[in-house]
Amino acid sequence: MNRLKTFAGKNATELWLAAAASLAFAVSVVVIPFLFEVPKDNAFWLHHAKYGDVNRPLEPYEHYLQLNSDVGLWIRDVADFPANFAIDNRRIDRPVYPAAGNLVARIATAARTGSLKTAFTKPCGLGISFAAALFVNYLIAVSAVLMLFRWLRRRFSSEISFVSALLFALSPFLLWNSNQVATNSVAYWFMPAGLLIFESLLAEPEPSWGKILRASLLLGTLMLVKTQYDIMFIGWCWAASRRNWRVAAGTFALHFIPLLLWMAFLPLMGLHYSSVSLSVAHQGYWPFEALAASGPAALYKSLLHYSALAVEEFAAAYSPLLLGLFLWGIIREQLSSEVKLFAALGVLFPLAQIVMVRRFDPFYAYDTFFIVYPVALTAFCALAAKYLVSLMPRVNTKTVLRRGLFAFAALEAVIAVYFGLDWTMYKPQLREAPRLIACAARGDTCVSKASAEGYAAKLSSR
């Protein structure tokens, strides 16, 4: 009992963050999918004609499928990994997420049936696979929040680090994606995880090649969850700024090993590697094709146009208040050289990745959260110290700043949800949320009367 109290005392801040992330996850899973139904011309209906009459209300499980038209595919991959790739290999380049979900599903199946042979030789049920994937999502959400806090705590005050992690936990982006059986939320987990991995390497002037290899294998495995080269380039530039060429070159060369091993393993199962992102979307190399086809002038215009769209999505990823404070912090505040480096790299590479993959949405621009939040909150504290403290001379300065910071966080959480609704849920349906929740509580059929606006209407083009 004493050990438990000691642990809780030493880790009280992280326990509060874990509780906040858990509550947010519960809202994401239990509440959000049932607040509305997507338009009848949405990709969910267009790609799932087997559901029949588009005018009928959704079944409970269909509320989760409507949020992302790929969810059904991911659930089947989780249920029968890797055999389902022989039927549909569209996600064969991202094996780690369905593998993790499949392992959880098989353990749960074994616990329920009492038969290890059955659990590990036959496909898992779709229901238990869905639940297993949600459990993986829960671990992703909570650990991402905690890792972000730990990384920030080494560069910012405990209050700024805590509030930054809290805003991340309550962000509409994490809330919207946590209930989806897909790799969307993993992108946000990759950012603090990648930073911590590179930080562990850069803690030593010349880390051993064994340590670099282990870190590279971990980074490469994460890339088999979801390809996130924005954080990789941030890490490589960070290493270059420290003149640690061993880390930069070593992780660059060695992080390909897990991919090569996976590609070599697939033929043993009668499968072959493919990537829809490369073969269909031409992500990552489309500028070279454009240059060869149309010349440098046309490529320049395309890059200029796409860059403007990326900046536009970055502006849409945050509330005007937070974005204004971030820009103020960069220009006016005395930030450390390392924080300034991360502010530059943390915005540049996520936006460059948007251009290279040509996926324009605030969801992708939100990869910048790890540096936007703390810099904006630093600017808020500086402005509060200058103007707010003078209004309350009888109150301790630290108390004023702490209370002001948490009051701002509460206000920002509300504002962020409002602006985030432009791409997560359409606002007319949010206004109907009280009626829909009360309707669901009575057990009645609940259908939103709102017109299709915002992100839900855009799903069909994703």
C-alpha positions as CSV (number, residue, x, y, z in Angstrom):
1,M,0.0,0.0,0.0
2,N,2.8,2.4,0.9
3,R,4.6,1.6,-2.4
4,L,1.4,2.4,-4.3
5,K,1.1,5.7,-2.5
6,T,4.7,6.5,-3.2
7,F,4.2,5.7,-6.9
8,A,1.1,7.8,-7.1
9,G,2.8,10.7,-5.4
10,K,5.8,10.6,-7.7
11,N,3.7,10.2,-10.8
12,A,0.6,12.3,-9.9
13,T,0.9,14.5,-13.0
14,E,1.2,11.6,-15.4
15,L,-1.7,9.8,-13.7
16,W,-3.9,12.9,-14.2
17,L,-2.9,13.0,-17.9
18,A,-3.6,9.2,-18.3
19,A,-7.1,9.8,-16.6
20,A,-7.8,12.7,-19.0
21,A,-6.7,10.7,-22.0
22,S,-8.8,7.7,-20.9
23,L,-11.9,9.9,-20.4
24,A,-11.4,11.5,-23.8
25,F,-11.0,8.0,-25.4
26,A,-14.3,6.9,-23.7
27,V,-16.1,9.9,-25.2
28,S,-14.5,9.1,-28.6
29,V,-15.8,5.5,-28.5
30,V,-19.1,5.7,-26.7
31,V,-20.4,9.2,-27.7
32,I,-19.0,10.6,-30.9
33,P,-20.1,7.8,-33.4
34,F,-23.7,8.1,-32.3
35,L,-24.1,11.9,-32.6
36,F,-24.9,11.8,-36.3
37,E,-25.2,9.8,-39.5
38,V,-23.1,10.7,-42.5
39,P,-24.8,11.9,-45.7
40,K,-26.3,9.3,-48.0
41,D,-23.8,10.1,-50.8
42,N,-20.9,9.5,-48.5
43,A,-18.2,6.9,-49.2
44,F,-19.7,4.6,-46.6
45,W,-22.8,4.2,-48.6
46,L,-21.2,4.3,-52.0
47,H,-18.7,1.6,-51.1
48,H,-21.1,-0.6,-49.1
49,A,-24.0,-1.2,-51.4
50,K,-24.6,-4.5,-49.5
51,Y,-26.2,-2.5,-46.7
52,G,-29.2,-2.0,-48.9
53,D,-31.7,0.9,-48.4
54,V,-29.7,4.0,-47.7
55,N,-32.7,5.6,-46.0
56,R,-32.8,3.2,-43.1
57,P,-31.1,4.1,-39.8
58,L,-27.7,2.7,-39.1
59,E,-27.1,-0.3,-37.0
60,P,-25.0,0.3,-33.9
61,Y,-21.8,-1.2,-35.4
62,E,-22.3,0.8,-38.6
63,H,-21.9,4.0,-36.7
64,Y,-18.2,3.1,-36.4
65,L,-17.9,2.1,-40.0
66,Q,-19.3,5.3,-41.2
67,L,-16.5,7.4,-39.8
68,N,-13.9,5.9,-42.1
69,S,-14.6,3.8,-45.2
70,D,-11.5,1.8,-44.5
71,V,-12.6,0.5,-41.1
72,G,-14.2,-2.7,-42.5
73,L,-11.0,-3.6,-44.3
74,W,-8.8,-3.0,-41.2
75,I,-11.1,-5.1,-39.0
76,R,-10.8,-8.0,-41.5
77,D,-7.0,-7.6,-41.5
78,V,-7.0,-7.7,-37.7
79,A,-9.3,-10.8,-37.6
80,D,-7.1,-12.9,-39.9
81,F,-3.6,-11.5,-40.0
82,P,-1.7,-12.0,-42.3
83,A,-3.9,-14.4,-44.3
84,N,-6.4,-11.7,-45.2
85,F,-3.8,-10.0,-47.3
86,A,-4.2,-12.8,-49.9
87,I,-7.8,-11.6,-50.3
88,D,-7.2,-7.8,-50.1
89,N,-3.6,-6.5,-49.9
90,R,-4.4,-2.8,-49.9
91,R,-2.8,-2.4,-46.4
92,I,0.0,-5.0,-46.8
93,D,2.5,-2.2,-46.4
94,R,1.2,-1.4,-42.9
95,P,1.4,-4.8,-41.2
96,V,2.3,-3.9,-37.6
97,Y,-1.1,-2.4,-36.6
98,P,-3.2,-5.4,-37.7
99,A,-0.6,-7.7,-36.2
100,A,-0.9,-6.0,-32.8
101,G,-4.7,-6.1,-32.9
102,N,-4.6,-9.7,-34.1
103,L,-2.4,-10.7,-31.1
104,V,-4.7,-9.1,-28.6
105,A,-7.8,-10.7,-30.4
106,R,-6.2,-14.1,-30.3
107,I,-5.3,-13.8,-26.6
108,A,-8.8,-12.7,-25.8
109,T,-10.2,-15.6,-27.9
110,A,-8.0,-18.0,-26.0
111,A,-9.2,-16.6,-22.7
112,R,-12.8,-16.9,-23.7
113,T,-12.7,-20.3,-25.3
114,G,-10.0,-21.9,-23.2
115,S,-8.4,-23.3,-26.4
116,L,-5.0,-22.0,-27.5
117,K,-5.1,-24.2,-30.7
118,T,-8.4,-22.7,-31.8
119,A,-7.4,-19.2,-30.9
120,F,-4.2,-19.3,-32.8
121,T,-5.1,-21.3,-35.9
122,K,-8.5,-19.9,-36.9
123,P,-9.5,-16.4,-37.9
124,C,-10.8,-14.4,-34.9
125,G,-14.4,-13.1,-34.9
126,L,-15.0,-9.6,-36.3
127,G,-16.5,-8.4,-33.0
128,I,-13.6,-9.4,-30.9
129,S,-11.2,-8.1,-33.5
130,F,-12.9,-4.7,-33.4
131,A,-12.7,-4.7,-29.6
132,A,-9.0,-5.7,-29.7
133,A,-8.2,-2.9,-32.2
134,L,-10.0,-0.4,-30.0
135,F,-7.9,-1.6,-27.0
136,V,-4.7,-1.0,-29.1
137,N,-6.1,2.5,-30.0
138,Y,-6.5,3.1,-26.3
139,L,-2.9,2.2,-25.5
140,I,-1.8,4.4,-28.4
141,A,-3.8,7.4,-27.2
142,V,-2.7,7.3,-23.5
143,S,0.9,6.5,-24.2
144,A,1.1,9.3,-26.8
145,V,-0.1,11.8,-24.3
146,L,2.4,10.6,-21.6
147,M,5.3,10.5,-24.1
148,L,4.6,14.0,-25.2
149,F,4.6,15.2,-21.6
150,R,7.9,13.5,-20.9
151,W,9.6,15.0,-23.9
152,L,8.2,18.5,-23.3
153,R,9.1,18.4,-19.6
154,R,12.8,18.4,-20.5
155,R,12.4,21.7,-22.3
156,F,9.5,23.6,-20.8
157,S,8.1,24.1,-17.3
158,S,6.0,21.4,-15.8
159,E,2.8,23.5,-16.1
160,I,3.3,24.3,-19.8
161,S,4.2,20.6,-20.5
162,F,1.1,19.4,-18.6
163,V,-1.3,21.8,-20.3
164,S,0.2,21.0,-23.7
165,A,-0.3,17.3,-23.2
166,L,-3.8,17.9,-21.9
167,L,-4.8,19.9,-24.9
168,F,-3.4,17.1,-27.1
169,A,-5.4,14.5,-25.2
170,L,-8.6,16.6,-25.6
171,S,-8.0,17.7,-29.2
172,P,-10.8,17.0,-31.7
173,F,-8.2,15.2,-33.9
174,L,-7.4,12.5,-31.3
175,L,-11.1,12.3,-30.3
176,W,-12.2,11.8,-33.9
177,N,-9.7,9.1,-34.8
178,S,-9.4,7.1,-31.6
179,N,-12.6,5.2,-32.3
180,Q,-11.6,4.2,-35.8
181,V,-9.9,0.8,-36.5
182,A,-7.2,2.4,-38.7
183,T,-3.8,3.8,-38.4
184,N,-4.8,7.5,-38.3
185,S,-4.2,8.0,-34.6
186,V,-0.9,6.2,-34.8
187,A,0.5,9.2,-36.7
188,Y,0.2,11.3,-33.6
189,W,1.7,8.6,-31.5
190,F,4.7,8.4,-33.8
191,M,5.7,12.1,-33.2
192,P,6.6,11.9,-29.5
193,A,7.8,8.3,-29.8
194,G,10.2,9.3,-32.6
195,L,11.4,12.3,-30.6
196,L,12.2,10.2,-27.6
197,I,14.0,7.6,-29.6
198,F,16.2,10.2,-31.2
199,E,16.8,11.9,-27.9
200,S,18.0,8.7,-26.4
201,L,20.6,8.4,-29.1
202,L,21.6,12.1,-29.0
203,A,22.1,11.9,-25.2
204,E,25.6,10.4,-26.0
205,P,28.2,12.1,-28.2
206,E,28.9,8.8,-29.9
207,P,26.3,6.1,-29.2
208,S,27.4,2.5,-30.0
209,W,26.4,1.0,-33.3
210,G,24.4,-1.6,-31.3
211,K,22.3,1.2,-29.8
212,I,21.8,2.9,-33.1
213,L,20.8,-0.5,-34.7
214,R,18.2,-1.1,-32.0
215,A,16.8,2.4,-32.3
216,S,16.8,2.1,-36.1
217,L,14.9,-1.2,-36.0
218,L,12.3,0.4,-33.7
219,L,11.9,3.4,-36.0
220,G,11.7,1.1,-39.0
221,T,9.0,-1.0,-37.3
222,L,7.1,2.1,-36.6
223,M,7.3,3.0,-40.3
224,L,5.5,-0.3,-40.9
225,V,2.6,1.0,-38.8
226,K,2.3,4.3,-40.7
227,T,4.8,6.0,-42.9
228,Q,5.7,9.3,-41.2
229,Y,8.8,10.7,-42.7
230,D,8.1,14.1,-41.2
231,I,9.3,13.0,-37.8
232,M,12.2,11.1,-39.3
233,F,13.5,14.2,-41.1
234,I,13.1,16.2,-37.9
235,G,15.2,13.6,-36.1
236,W,17.8,13.6,-38.8
237,C,18.1,17.4,-38.9
238,W,18.2,17.4,-35.1
239,A,21.2,15.0,-35.2
240,A,22.8,17.1,-37.9
241,S,22.5,20.2,-35.8
242,R,24.4,18.3,-33.0
243,R,27.0,17.3,-35.7
244,N,26.2,13.7,-34.7
245,W,26.6,12.2,-38.2
246,R,26.8,8.7,-36.8
247,V,23.2,8.9,-35.5
248,A,21.9,10.8,-38.6
249,A,23.5,8.4,-41.2
250,G,23.1,5.3,-39.1
251,T,19.4,5.6,-38.5
252,F,18.8,6.7,-42.1
253,A,20.5,3.6,-43.5
254,L,19.4,1.0,-40.9
255,H,15.7,2.0,-40.5
256,F,15.0,0.2,-43.8
257,I,15.8,-3.2,-42.4
258,P,12.3,-4.0,-41.0
259,L,10.8,-3.1,-44.4
260,L,13.3,-5.3,-46.3
261,L,12.7,-8.2,-43.9
262,W,8.9,-7.8,-44.3
263,M,9.2,-7.8,-48.1
264,A,11.5,-10.9,-47.9
265,F,9.1,-12.7,-45.6
266,L,5.9,-12.2,-47.7
267,P,6.9,-14.6,-50.6
268,L,7.2,-17.4,-48.0
269,M,3.5,-17.0,-47.4
270,G,2.6,-16.7,-51.1
271,L,2.1,-13.0,-50.9
272,H,3.8,-10.0,-52.6
273,Y,4.5,-6.5,-51.3
274,S,2.6,-3.6,-52.8
275,S,1.9,0.0,-51.8
276,V,-1.3,1.8,-52.9
277,S,0.3,5.1,-51.8
278,L,3.1,4.5,-54.3
279,S,1.4,2.7,-57.1
280,V,-1.8,4.7,-57.2
281,A,-1.2,8.0,-55.4
282,H,2.4,8.3,-56.5
283,Q,3.2,9.7,-53.1
284,G,6.7,10.9,-52.5
285,Y,7.9,10.8,-56.1
286,W,5.2,12.7,-58.0
287,P,7.5,15.8,-58.4
288,F,10.0,13.8,-60.4
289,E,7.2,12.6,-62.7
290,A,5.8,16.1,-63.0
291,L,9.3,17.5,-63.8
292,A,9.9,14.8,-66.5
293,A,6.4,15.3,-68.0
294,S,5.9,19.1,-67.8
295,G,9.2,20.7,-67.0
296,P,10.5,22.9,-64.1
297,A,8.1,25.8,-64.6
298,A,5.0,23.6,-64.3
299,L,6.5,21.8,-61.3
300,Y,7.3,25.1,-59.6
301,K,3.7,26.2,-60.0
302,S,2.4,22.9,-58.6
303,L,4.7,23.1,-55.6
304,L,3.7,26.7,-55.0
305,H,0.0,25.9,-55.2
306,Y,0.4,22.8,-53.0
307,S,2.5,24.7,-50.4
308,A,-0.2,27.4,-50.1
309,L,-2.8,24.6,-49.5
310,A,-0.5,23.1,-46.8
311,V,-0.2,26.4,-45.0
312,E,-3.9,26.8,-45.2
313,E,-4.5,23.4,-43.6
314,F,-2.0,24.3,-40.9
315,A,-3.9,27.4,-40.1
316,A,-7.1,25.4,-40.0
317,A,-5.7,22.8,-37.6
318,Y,-5.7,25.2,-34.6
319,S,-7.9,27.9,-33.3
320,P,-7.0,31.5,-34.3
321,L,-6.1,32.3,-30.7
322,L,-3.6,29.4,-30.3
323,L,-2.1,30.0,-33.7
324,G,-1.7,33.7,-33.0
325,L,0.1,32.9,-29.8
326,F,2.4,30.4,-31.5
327,L,3.4,33.0,-34.1
328,W,3.9,35.6,-31.4
329,G,6.0,33.2,-29.4
330,I,8.3,32.5,-32.3
331,I,8.8,36.2,-33.2
332,R,8.8,37.9,-29.8
333,E,9.7,35.4,-27.0
334,Q,13.2,34.5,-25.9
335,L,13.1,30.8,-26.7
336,S,16.1,28.5,-26.5
337,S,18.0,27.7,-29.7
338,E,16.8,24.1,-29.5
339,V,13.1,25.1,-29.2
340,K,13.5,27.5,-32.1
341,L,15.0,24.6,-34.1
342,F,12.0,22.4,-33.3
343,A,9.6,25.2,-34.1
344,A,11.1,25.5,-37.6
345,L,11.5,21.8,-38.3
346,G,8.2,20.9,-36.5
347,V,6.2,23.1,-39.0
348,L,8.4,22.7,-42.1
349,F,8.5,18.9,-42.4
350,P,4.9,18.1,-41.6
351,L,3.8,20.7,-44.2
352,A,6.4,19.3,-46.7
353,Q,5.0,15.8,-46.1
354,I,1.5,17.1,-46.9
355,V,2.8,18.4,-50.2
356,M,4.8,15.3,-51.1
357,V,1.8,13.0,-50.4
358,R,-0.8,15.5,-51.7
359,R,-3.2,14.8,-48.9
360,F,-4.6,18.2,-47.9
361,D,-6.4,18.2,-44.6
362,P,-5.9,19.7,-41.1
363,F,-5.7,16.1,-39.9
364,Y,-2.2,15.9,-41.5
365,A,-1.1,19.4,-40.5
366,Y,-1.8,18.6,-36.9
367,D,1.5,16.6,-36.8
368,T,2.9,20.0,-35.6
369,F,1.1,19.8,-32.3
370,F,4.2,18.7,-30.3
371,I,5.8,22.2,-30.8
372,V,2.8,24.5,-31.5
373,Y,1.2,23.9,-28.1
374,P,4.2,24.6,-25.8
375,V,5.4,27.6,-27.8
376,A,1.9,29.1,-27.8
377,L,1.5,28.5,-24.1
378,T,4.9,30.1,-23.4
379,A,3.8,33.2,-25.2
380,F,0.5,33.2,-23.2
381,C,2.5,33.0,-19.9
382,A,4.8,35.9,-21.0
383,L,1.8,38.1,-22.0
384,A,0.0,37.1,-18.8
385,A,3.0,38.0,-16.7
386,K,3.2,41.4,-18.4
387,Y,-0.5,42.3,-18.3
388,L,-2.5,40.0,-16.1
389,V,-0.3,40.0,-13.0
390,S,-0.5,43.8,-12.7
391,L,-4.3,43.5,-12.4
392,M,-4.0,41.3,-9.3
393,P,-1.1,42.7,-7.2
394,R,-2.2,41.0,-4.0
395,V,-2.1,37.5,-5.5
396,N,1.2,35.5,-5.8
397,T,2.6,35.8,-9.3
398,K,3.0,32.0,-9.7
399,T,-0.6,31.5,-8.6
400,V,-1.9,34.0,-11.1
401,L,0.0,32.5,-14.0
402,R,-1.0,28.9,-13.0
403,R,-4.6,29.8,-12.8
404,G,-4.5,31.9,-15.9
405,L,-2.8,29.0,-17.8
406,F,-5.5,26.5,-16.8
407,A,-8.3,29.0,-17.5
408,F,-6.8,29.5,-20.9
409,A,-6.5,25.8,-21.5
410,A,-10.2,25.3,-20.7
411,L,-11.1,28.1,-23.1
412,E,-8.8,26.8,-25.8
413,A,-10.2,23.3,-25.5
414,V,-13.7,24.6,-26.2
415,I,-12.5,26.9,-29.1
416,A,-10.4,24.1,-30.6
417,V,-13.4,21.7,-30.6
418,Y,-15.5,24.4,-32.4
419,F,-12.9,25.0,-35.1
420,G,-12.0,21.4,-35.3
421,L,-15.6,20.6,-36.2
422,D,-15.0,22.0,-39.6
423,W,-13.3,18.7,-40.5
424,T,-14.5,16.2,-37.8
425,M,-18.2,16.6,-37.5
426,Y,-20.4,19.1,-39.2
427,K,-21.7,21.8,-36.9
428,P,-25.4,21.6,-37.6
429,Q,-25.4,18.1,-36.2
430,L,-23.4,19.1,-33.2
431,R,-26.2,21.5,-32.3
432,E,-28.5,18.5,-32.4
433,A,-26.2,16.5,-30.0
434,P,-28.4,17.0,-26.9
435,R,-31.5,15.8,-28.7
436,L,-29.6,12.8,-30.2
437,I,-28.1,11.8,-26.9
438,A,-31.5,12.0,-25.2
439,C,-33.0,10.0,-28.0
440,A,-30.4,7.3,-27.8
441,A,-30.8,7.1,-24.0
442,R,-34.5,6.3,-24.5
443,G,-33.6,3.6,-27.0
444,D,-35.3,5.3,-29.9
445,T,-34.1,5.5,-33.5
446,C,-32.1,8.7,-33.8
447,V,-31.4,10.3,-37.2
448,S,-29.9,13.8,-37.6
449,K,-31.8,16.2,-39.7
450,A,-28.8,18.3,-40.4
451,S,-27.5,18.9,-43.9
452,A,-24.2,17.6,-45.0
453,E,-21.4,20.1,-44.2
454,G,-17.8,20.0,-43.2
455,Y,-15.6,17.0,-42.9
456,A,-18.2,14.3,-43.0
457,A,-19.2,15.5,-46.5
458,K,-15.5,15.3,-47.5
459,L,-15.0,11.7,-46.5
460,S,-16.0,10.5,-49.9
461,S,-13.0,12.2,-51.5
462,R,-10.4,10.7,-49.0
